[in-house]
Amino acid sequence: MILTITAPIYLLIGLGFLSVRTGYFAGSDVRAIGTFVVRFALPALIFLAVGTAAPSETLHWGLFTAYLSASLALFTACILVGRLVFKARWSMLGMMGLGMVGSNSAFVGFPLLSILYPDVAVTLFATVMLLENVILIPLALAVADAGESTDSTPLQGFLEGLKGLIKNPLVLSILVALAYSLSGLTLPEPILRPIEMLRPIASPIALFAVGGTVAAATLASARDMAVPISAILIGKLVLHPLFFFAATLLLPSLPDDIRQAGLINAACPMLSIFPLIAMTYGRELLASTALMITTGASFVTISALLWIISLAAA
């Protein structure tokens, strides 16, 4: 039963991976597909799901509190251990922290939760997307910038991260959808129909794009990267969901479906744009290798997590 849920998700990822690795698709083609999904298909899906629901049904503040607390706790632990024990540079710490707490909510989490928890998938996606883009990603950029340049301060890095929100189509689509929901307006059919046509293609194309992105990454052989890559792998697939589960214990009123959906989202691999963010700090080899290994390993860990959830529910 578990494999019937996870296998189709990862088969689509595998199809994208093989298409690029065999040369059937060029890496630039997959990037174009990913751009289409991020700028058109997913915003259309978000607009229809969020815009037709009441704001109180979309953003869940209990989930926001638990997910943020868990992510900040893990991020802080990464920084403290990395700085005090391993004397790592700030750019390394910022990217490692982001790799641990930044889930691929759009391309892996949402397609998976749409199957498992269709009633709360949009709520979780909207809540986590705002949380990640408004707080976690700017925080990681601020840490990565700290001490790396005399022209930059942590505050400047954080502010630069906030500026990036203006250009993020996923965050903008959530905000526009919320405004539309509050307005009480109804779009005319000729405008609404094309948006509805884009909705069903978002998830499968997104998964294909993840596989292509992973295939485009080059597997590093440098031994000195084994420790940080292993730390990111364990932090993302094991510690992040564990920290979230611990945080939910402090919120007993959190609905079971929200708790379980959040747990699965926390167990997803990191953002597919992780190597692009890391490139600014010269950490793209670390990020692309971690993305490749973590995405592959997540098939096993997420399947195991679903099995544990099914046993607990029995």
Residue pairs with C-beta under 8 A, 6 or more apart in sequence:
1 310
2 303
2 306
2 307
2 310
3 303
5 112
5 115
5 116
5 306
6 112
6 299
6 302
6 303
6 306
9 108
9 111
9 112
9 115
9 207
10 299
12 204
12 207
12 208
12 211
13 108
13 207
13 208
13 210
13 211
13 214
13 295
14 211
15 208
15 211
16 25
16 30
16 207
16 208
16 209
16 210
16 211
16 212
16 213
16 214
16 215
17 211
17 212
17 214
17 215
18 24
18 211
18 215
19 25
19 30
19 208
19 211
19 212
19 215
20 26
20 27
20 30
20 211
20 212
20 215
20 216
21 215
25 212
27 212
27 215
27 216
29 212
30 208
30 209
30 212
30 213
30 215
30 216
31 212
31 213
33 205
33 208
33 209
33 212
34 206
34 209
34 212
34 213
34 272
36 205
37 107
37 202
37 205
37 206
37 209
38 106
38 169
38 170
39 169
40 198
41 198
41 199
41 201
41 202
41 205
41 206
42 106
42 169
42 170
42 173
42 202
42 206
43 169
43 170
43 172
43 173
44 173
44 195
44 196
44 198
44 199
44 202
45 198
45 199
45 202
45 203
46 122
46 125
46 126
46 170
46 173
46 174
46 177
47 173
47 176
47 177
47 180
47 195
48 195
48 196
48 199
49 122
49 177
50 58
50 122
50 126
50 173
50 174
50 177
50 178
50 181
51 176
51 177
51 178
51 180
51 181
52 181
53 122
53 181
54 181
55 178
55 181
55 182
57 123
58 122
58 123
58 126
58 127
58 177
58 178
58 181
59 123
59 126
59 127
59 130
59 178
60 120
60 123
60 124
60 127
60 258
62 251
62 253
62 254
62 258
63 123
63 124
63 127
63 128
63 254
63 258
63 262
64 127
64 130
64 131
65 247
65 251
66 244
66 247
66 248
66 250
66 251
66 254
66 259
66 262
67 127
67 128
67 131
67 244
67 247
67 262
67 266
68 131
68 135
69 247
69 250
70 240
70 243
70 244
70 246
70 247
70 266
71 101
71 131
71 136
71 240
71 243
71 244
73 243
73 247
74 97
74 100
74 101
74 235
74 239
74 240
74 243
75 97
75 100
75 101
75 136
75 139
75 140
78 93
78 96
78 97
78 100
78 231
78 235
79 93
79 97
79 143
82 88
82 92
82 93
82 96
82 231
83 93
86 227
88 96
88 228
89 147
89 148
90 143
90 144
90 145
90 146
90 147
90 148
91 144
91 145
91 148
91 281
91 282
91 283
92 228
92 283
92 286
93 143
93 144
94 140
94 141
94 142
94 143
94 144
94 145
94 146
94 281
95 140
95 144
95 274
95 277
95 278
95 281
95 283
95 286
95 287
96 228
96 231
96 232
96 235
97 139
97 140
97 143
98 136
98 137
98 140
98 144
98 270
98 271
98 274
98 277
99 232
99 235
99 236
99 270
99 274
99 287
99 290
99 294
100 231
100 232
100 235
100 236
100 239
100 240
100 270
101 136
101 140
101 235
101 236
101 240
102 132
102 136
102 137
102 140
102 270
102 271
102 274
103 109
103 128
103 132
103 236
103 240
103 265
103 266
103 267
103 268
103 269
103 270
103 271
104 210
104 268
104 269
104 270
104 271
104 272
105 124
105 125
105 128
105 129
105 132
105 265
105 268
106 125
106 129
106 170
106 206
107 206
107 207
107 209
107 210
107 272
108 207
108 210
108 268
108 269
108 298
109 124
109 125
109 128
109 264
109 265
109 268
110 121
110 125
110 203
110 206
111 203
111 204
111 206
111 207
112 264
112 268
112 302
113 120
113 121
113 124
113 125
113 261
113 264
113 265
114 121
114 203
116 261
116 264
116 306
117 124
117 257
117 260
117 261
119 257
120 255
120 257
120 258
120 261
121 261
123 258
124 258
124 261
124 262
124 265
126 174
128 262
128 265
129 170
129 171
129 174
130 171
130 174
133 164
133 165
133 168
133 170
133 171
134 162
134 165
134 171
137 161
137 164
137 277
138 157
138 158
138 159
138 160
138 161
138 162
138 164
139 158
139 161
140 161
140 277
141 157
141 158
141 160
141 161
141 277
142 154
142 155
142 157
142 158
142 161
143 154
143 157
144 157
144 280
144 281
145 152
145 153
145 154
145 156
145 157
145 160
146 153
146 154
146 157
148 281
165 171
166 172
187 195
209 272
210 272
210 295
213 272
213 291
214 272
214 291
214 292
214 295
214 296
216 288
217 275
217 288
217 289
217 291
217 292
218 285
218 288
218 289
219 289
219 292
220 229
220 285
220 286
220 288
220 289
222 285
225 285
225 286
225 289
228 286
228 290
229 286
229 289
229 290
229 293
232 270
232 290
232 294
233 290
233 293
233 294
233 297
236 269
236 270
236 294
237 267
237 269
237 294
237 297
237 298
237 301
238 301
240 266
240 267
241 263
241 264
241 266
241 267
241 305
243 266
244 262
244 263
244 266
245 263
248 254
248 259
248 262
248 263
260 309
263 305
263 309
264 302
264 305
264 306
264 309
267 298
267 301
267 302
267 305
268 298
268 302
269 291
269 294
269 295
269 297
269 298
270 290
270 291
270 294
271 277
272 291
274 287
274 288
274 290
274 291
275 284
275 287
275 288
275 291
276 284
277 287
278 284
278 286
278 287
278 288
279 287
